[in-house]
Amino acid sequence: MSFATDTGTVVAGSTSTSPSRRRPVDGRAMLKPASPSGCRDCRTRAVCLARDLGPRELARLDAIIQAKRTVKRGESLYRANDPFYSIYAVYAGSFKTVIAHGDGEEQVTGFHLPGEPLGLDGICTARHNCTAIALEDSTVCIIPFALLESLCREVSAMQHQVHRMMSGEIVRESGLMMVLGAMSAEQRLAVFLVNLSERMKARGYSAADFSLRMSREEMGSLLGMKLETVSRMFSKFQKQRLIDIQGKEVQILDLGGLTRMGTRMH
């Protein structure tokens, strides 16, 4: 299982669309022209929507990328009930997605790293049903969905990639439900850390040493655990020499042990 898919980003392009097709942007988010280097030279291409496309398909994809948007830490890329115009690809930084309950409390539904998609929740109803918030200063590429649909009709390889991306989101959702419904607290955190390690490795980063951009409270919200439980599980893992953690810096000492913990039966 996974908490986020490795299949959904596109980066850079050189062509913008008309103002009527642009997603409204508030003053907190800054638009930049997309990079002229395009998807071909993107550092996240190996885990993105563009990874299996040939030069001609890459050029077509580059042409529909509208721009990059920079979102400051704590600010939103989009909010629940905003009109849906585009999907987004995390180019740099990280995001959390949250939904609000009737009592005003927020529930974290995912953490998203470079190379992962945002905004797919808006396809069904033409409005977003969650809010995407930057965990650090972050940048996304804007992919107008109407243009992406047109490209899919013309390029079968692109349609396949989009289907793969959407399938990955289904897998993520079902995996999260399994974690919340059938696992103990220590299993939930073990699976989360193993998943994060795998995602970091896929992006060319260290699988054993990385920073946790999310707070323990945010992790608990995703995993259905109280803050105190998350902290206690981290302390337990450290005593068992599975990890070493200093603040937000994590070193995985025994990946196999974490994996076995996450998959063992009750």
LUMLUMGU-270450 format. One record per residue (C-alpha): residue number from 0; y, z, x. Coordinates in Angstrom, 1 decimal, padded with zeros to 4 digits. Each point is the difference from the previous one (the first is absolute). Example, Ala and Ser with C-alpha at 12.3 -4.5 7.8 and 13.67 -1.06 7.14 Angstrom:
% residues 2
+-----+--------+--------+--------+
|   i |      y |      z |      x |
+-----+--------+--------+--------+
|   0 | -004.5 |  007.8 |  012.3 |
|   1 |  003.4 | -000.7 |  001.4 |
+-----+--------+--------+--------+
***
This chain:
% residues 266
+-----+--------+--------+--------+
|   i |      y |      z |      x |
+-----+--------+--------+--------+
|   0 |  000.0 |  000.0 |  000.0 |
|   1 |  003.6 | -000.3 |  001.0 |
|   2 |  003.4 |  001.4 | -001.0 |
|   3 |  001.8 | -003.3 |  000.6 |
|   4 | -001.0 | -003.6 |  000.6 |
|   5 |  000.3 | -001.9 |  003.2 |
|   6 |  000.5 | -003.3 | -001.7 |
|   7 |  003.5 | -000.3 | -001.3 |
|   8 |  003.0 | -000.9 |  002.1 |
|   9 |  002.1 | -003.0 |  000.9 |
|  10 |  002.7 |  000.1 |  002.6 |
|  11 |  003.0 | -002.1 |  000.7 |
|  12 |  001.2 | -003.4 | -001.2 |
|  13 |  003.2 | -002.0 |  000.0 |
|  14 |  000.7 | -001.1 | -003.5 |
|  15 |  001.8 |  002.0 | -002.7 |
|  16 | -000.1 | -000.6 | -003.7 |
|  17 |  002.8 | -000.3 | -002.5 |
|  18 |  001.8 |  003.3 | -001.0 |
|  19 | -001.6 | -000.1 | -003.4 |
|  20 | -003.4 |  000.4 |  001.5 |
|  21 |  001.0 |  003.0 |  002.2 |
|  22 | -001.1 |  003.5 | -000.8 |
|  23 |  003.2 |  002.1 | -000.6 |
|  24 |  000.7 |  002.1 |  003.0 |
|  25 |  001.8 |  003.3 | -000.1 |
|  26 |  002.5 |  001.1 |  002.7 |
|  27 | -002.6 |  002.2 |  001.7 |
|  28 | -002.2 | -002.9 |  001.1 |
|  29 |  001.2 | -002.6 |  002.6 |
|  30 | -001.1 | -003.6 | -000.1 |
|  31 | -000.5 | -002.1 |  003.1 |
|  32 | -001.0 | -003.6 |  000.5 |
|  33 | -003.7 | -000.4 |  000.7 |
|  34 | -000.9 | -000.4 |  003.6 |
|  35 | -000.2 | -003.7 |  001.2 |
|  36 | -003.2 |  000.7 |  001.9 |
|  37 | -001.9 |  000.2 | -003.3 |
|  38 | -003.5 |  001.2 | -000.9 |
|  39 | -001.5 | -001.7 |  003.0 |
|  40 |  001.4 |  002.5 |  002.5 |
|  41 |  000.0 |  003.1 | -002.2 |
|  42 | -001.6 |  003.1 |  001.5 |
|  43 | -001.7 |  000.9 | -003.3 |
|  44 | -001.4 | -003.5 | -000.7 |
|  45 | -003.6 |  001.2 |  000.9 |
|  46 |  000.0 |  002.3 | -003.1 |
|  47 |  002.2 | -001.9 | -002.3 |
|  48 |  000.0 | -002.7 | -002.7 |
|  49 |  000.6 | -002.7 |  002.7 |
|  50 | -002.9 |  000.9 |  002.3 |
|  51 | -002.4 | -002.9 | -000.9 |
|  52 |  002.6 | -002.7 | -000.6 |
|  53 |  000.4 | -003.1 |  002.1 |
|  54 |  003.3 | -001.2 |  001.5 |
|  55 |  000.9 | -002.1 | -003.0 |
|  56 | -000.8 |  002.8 | -002.5 |
|  57 |  002.0 |  002.4 |  002.1 |
|  58 |  003.0 | -002.2 | -000.1 |
|  59 | -000.2 | -000.3 | -003.8 |
|  60 | -000.2 |  003.8 | -000.2 |
|  61 |  002.9 |  000.5 |  002.4 |
|  62 |  002.1 | -002.2 | -002.3 |
|  63 | -000.2 |  002.3 | -003.0 |
|  64 |  000.7 |  003.2 |  001.8 |
|  65 |  003.4 |  000.9 | -001.2 |
|  66 |  001.3 |  002.7 |  002.4 |
|  67 | -000.8 |  003.3 |  001.6 |
|  68 |  001.3 |  003.2 | -001.5 |
|  69 |  000.6 |  003.2 |  001.9 |
|  70 | -000.5 |  003.2 | -002.0 |
|  71 |  001.1 |  003.4 |  001.5 |
|  72 | -002.2 |  003.0 |  000.0 |
|  73 | -000.2 |  001.6 | -003.4 |
|  74 |  001.5 | -002.9 | -001.8 |
|  75 | -001.9 | -002.2 | -002.5 |
|  76 | -000.9 | -003.6 |  000.3 |
|  77 | -000.5 | -000.2 | -003.7 |
|  78 | -000.4 |  002.5 | -002.9 |
|  79 | -002.3 |  000.4 | -002.9 |
|  80 |  001.1 | -002.3 | -002.9 |
|  81 |  002.1 | -002.3 |  002.2 |
|  82 | -000.5 | -003.7 | -000.9 |
|  83 | -002.6 | -001.7 |  002.1 |
|  84 |  001.1 | -003.0 |  002.1 |
|  85 | -001.7 |  000.3 |  003.3 |
|  86 | -002.8 |  001.5 |  002.0 |
|  87 |  000.7 |  001.5 |  003.4 |
|  88 | -001.7 |  000.2 |  003.3 |
|  89 |  000.6 |  003.0 |  002.3 |
|  90 |  001.2 | -001.5 |  003.3 |
|  91 |  000.9 |  003.3 |  001.7 |
|  92 | -000.1 |  003.6 | -001.0 |
|  93 | -001.9 |  001.5 | -002.9 |
|  94 |  000.3 |  000.8 | -003.7 |
|  95 | -001.4 |  002.2 | -002.7 |
|  96 | -000.5 | -001.0 | -003.6 |
|  97 |  000.5 |  002.6 | -002.7 |
|  98 | -000.2 |  000.3 | -003.7 |
|  99 |  001.8 |  002.6 | -002.1 |
| 100 | -001.8 |  002.2 | -002.5 |
| 101 |  001.5 |  001.1 | -003.3 |
| 102 |  001.0 |  003.3 |  001.4 |
| 103 |  002.0 | -001.7 |  002.8 |
| 104 | -002.5 |  000.7 |  002.8 |
| 105 | -000.8 | -002.9 |  002.3 |
| 106 | -003.5 | -001.1 |  000.9 |
| 107 | -000.6 | -002.0 |  003.2 |
| 108 | -002.2 | -003.0 | -000.6 |
| 109 | -000.1 | -001.5 |  003.5 |
| 110 |  001.4 | -000.3 |  003.5 |
| 111 |  000.8 | -003.5 |  001.3 |
| 112 |  000.1 | -001.1 |  003.7 |
| 113 |  001.1 | -003.2 |  001.7 |
| 114 | -002.0 | -002.9 | -001.2 |
| 115 | -000.6 |  001.4 | -003.5 |
| 116 |  001.5 | -001.1 | -003.4 |
| 117 |  002.3 |  001.7 | -002.4 |
| 118 |  001.0 | -000.9 | -003.5 |
| 119 | -003.3 | -001.4 | -001.4 |
| 120 |  000.3 |  002.6 | -002.8 |
| 121 |  002.7 | -002.1 | -001.6 |
| 122 | -002.1 | -003.1 | -000.6 |
| 123 | -001.6 |  001.2 | -003.2 |
| 124 |  003.1 |  001.0 | -002.1 |
| 125 |  002.8 | -001.7 |  002.0 |
| 126 |  001.3 |  003.5 |  000.8 |
| 127 | -001.0 |  002.4 |  002.8 |
| 128 | -002.0 |  003.0 | -001.2 |
| 129 |  000.5 |  002.1 |  003.2 |
| 130 |  002.8 |  000.7 |  002.5 |
| 131 | -000.3 | -001.0 |  003.7 |
| 132 |  001.8 |  002.3 |  002.4 |
| 133 |  000.4 | -000.4 |  003.8 |
| 134 | -001.6 |  002.7 |  002.0 |
| 135 |  002.2 | -001.0 |  003.0 |
| 136 |  002.6 | -002.8 |  000.6 |
| 137 | -002.1 | -003.0 | -001.0 |
| 138 |  000.2 | -003.8 | -000.4 |
| 139 | -001.7 | -002.2 | -002.5 |
| 140 | -000.3 | -003.7 | -000.6 |
| 141 |  000.9 | -001.2 | -003.5 |
| 142 | -002.4 | -002.5 | -001.6 |
| 143 |  001.3 | -001.4 | -003.3 |
| 144 | -003.1 |  000.0 | -002.2 |
| 145 |  000.9 | -003.1 | -002.0 |
| 146 |  000.1 | -002.0 |  003.3 |
| 147 | -003.2 |  001.6 |  001.2 |
| 148 | -001.8 | -001.0 | -003.3 |
| 149 |  001.3 | -003.6 |  000.5 |
| 150 | -001.3 | -000.1 |  003.6 |
| 151 | -003.4 |  001.4 | -001.2 |
| 152 | -000.3 | -002.9 | -002.4 |
| 153 |  000.6 | -002.5 |  002.8 |
| 154 | -001.9 |  001.7 |  002.9 |
| 155 | -003.5 |  001.3 | -000.8 |
| 156 | -000.1 |  002.0 |  003.3 |
| 157 |  003.1 |  001.9 | -001.2 |
| 158 | -001.5 |  000.7 | -003.4 |
| 159 | -003.1 |  001.4 |  001.7 |
| 160 |  002.1 |  002.3 |  002.1 |
| 161 |  001.9 |  001.3 | -003.0 |
| 162 | -003.2 |  000.6 | -001.8 |
| 163 | -001.3 |  001.9 |  003.0 |
| 164 |  003.1 |  002.1 |  000.1 |
| 165 | -000.3 |  000.9 | -003.7 |
| 166 | -003.6 |  000.8 |  000.4 |
| 167 |  000.9 |  002.4 |  002.8 |
| 168 |  002.3 |  001.9 | -002.3 |
| 169 | -002.8 |  000.4 | -002.5 |
| 170 | -002.3 |  001.3 |  002.7 |
| 171 |  002.7 |  002.5 |  001.1 |
| 172 |  000.5 |  001.3 | -003.5 |
| 173 | -003.7 |  000.4 | -000.6 |
| 174 | -000.5 |  001.7 |  003.3 |
| 175 |  002.8 |  002.5 | -000.8 |
| 176 | -001.6 |  000.8 | -003.3 |
| 177 | -003.3 |  000.7 |  001.8 |
| 178 |  001.7 |  002.4 |  002.5 |
| 179 |  001.8 |  001.9 | -002.8 |
| 180 | -003.0 |  000.2 | -002.2 |
| 181 | -003.0 |  000.7 |  002.2 |
| 182 |  001.1 |  001.5 |  003.3 |
| 183 |  000.7 |  003.5 |  001.4 |
| 184 |  003.4 |  000.7 |  001.6 |
| 185 | -001.3 | -000.4 |  003.5 |
| 186 | -001.7 | -003.3 | -000.9 |
| 187 |  003.3 | -001.3 | -001.5 |
| 188 |  002.0 |  000.7 |  003.1 |
| 189 | -002.7 | -001.2 |  002.3 |
| 190 | -000.2 | -003.4 | -001.9 |
| 191 |  003.8 | -000.2 |  000.1 |
| 192 |  000.2 |  000.5 |  003.8 |
| 193 | -002.9 | -002.5 |  000.7 |
| 194 |  001.7 | -002.6 | -002.3 |
| 195 |  003.3 |  000.5 |  001.7 |
| 196 | -001.7 | -000.3 |  003.4 |
| 197 | -001.6 | -003.3 | -001.0 |
| 198 |  003.3 | -001.4 | -001.3 |
| 199 |  001.8 |  000.9 |  003.2 |
| 200 | -002.7 | -001.6 |  002.1 |
| 201 |  000.2 | -003.2 | -002.1 |
| 202 |  003.7 | -000.2 |  000.9 |
| 203 | -000.5 |  000.3 |  003.7 |
| 204 |  001.0 |  003.6 |  000.2 |
| 205 | -002.1 |  002.9 |  001.3 |
| 206 | -002.7 |  001.1 | -002.4 |
| 207 | -000.1 |  003.5 |  001.5 |
| 208 |  003.7 |  000.9 |  000.6 |
| 209 |  002.6 | -000.6 | -002.7 |
| 210 |  002.8 |  001.6 | -002.0 |
| 211 | -000.3 |  001.0 | -003.6 |
| 212 |  003.1 | -001.4 | -001.6 |
| 213 | -000.8 |  001.7 | -003.3 |
| 214 |  000.4 |  003.8 | -000.6 |
| 215 | -003.0 |  002.3 | -000.7 |
| 216 |  001.4 |  000.4 | -003.5 |
| 217 | -000.1 | -003.8 | -000.5 |
| 218 | -003.5 | -000.2 |  001.4 |
| 219 | -001.0 |  002.7 | -002.5 |
| 220 |  001.6 | -001.9 | -002.9 |
| 221 | -002.1 | -003.1 |  000.9 |
| 222 | -003.2 |  002.0 |  000.5 |
| 223 |  000.3 |  002.4 | -002.9 |
| 224 |  000.4 |  003.0 |  002.2 |
| 225 |  002.5 |  002.8 |  000.3 |
| 226 |  002.2 |  000.2 |  003.1 |
| 227 | -001.7 |  003.2 |  001.0 |
| 228 | -003.4 | -001.7 | -000.2 |
| 229 |  001.1 | -002.9 |  002.1 |
| 230 |  001.3 |  002.4 |  002.7 |
| 231 | -003.1 |  002.0 | -000.1 |
| 232 | -002.2 | -003.1 |  000.4 |
| 233 |  002.0 | -001.1 |  003.0 |
| 234 | -000.4 |  003.4 |  001.6 |
| 235 | -003.8 | -000.2 | -000.7 |
| 236 | -000.3 | -003.4 |  001.5 |
| 237 |  001.9 |  001.1 |  003.1 |
| 238 | -002.3 |  003.1 |  000.4 |
| 239 | -003.0 | -002.3 | -000.3 |
| 240 |  001.5 | -002.3 |  002.8 |
| 241 |  000.0 | -002.9 | -002.4 |
| 242 |  003.7 | -000.5 |  000.5 |
| 243 |  003.0 |  001.4 |  002.0 |
| 244 |  003.2 |  000.1 | -002.0 |
| 245 |  003.5 |  001.0 |  001.1 |
| 246 |  002.5 | -000.4 | -002.8 |
| 247 | -000.3 | -003.6 | -001.1 |
| 248 | -001.9 | -001.2 |  003.1 |
| 249 | -003.7 | -000.3 | -000.5 |
| 250 | -002.7 | -000.6 |  002.6 |
| 251 | -003.5 | -000.8 | -001.4 |
| 252 | -002.5 |  001.6 |  002.3 |
| 253 | -003.2 | -000.7 | -001.9 |
| 254 |  000.3 | -003.1 | -002.2 |
| 255 | -003.8 |  000.0 | -000.6 |
| 256 |  000.1 |  003.6 | -001.2 |
| 257 |  002.9 | -000.7 | -002.4 |
| 258 | -001.9 | -003.0 | -001.3 |
| 259 | -003.2 |  002.0 | -000.6 |
| 260 |  002.0 |  002.7 | -001.7 |
| 261 |  001.5 | -002.5 | -002.4 |
| 262 | -003.3 | -001.6 | -000.9 |
| 263 | -002.3 |  002.9 | -000.2 |
| 264 | -001.5 |  001.0 | -003.4 |
| 265 |  000.9 |  003.3 | -001.7 |
+-----+--------+--------+--------+
***
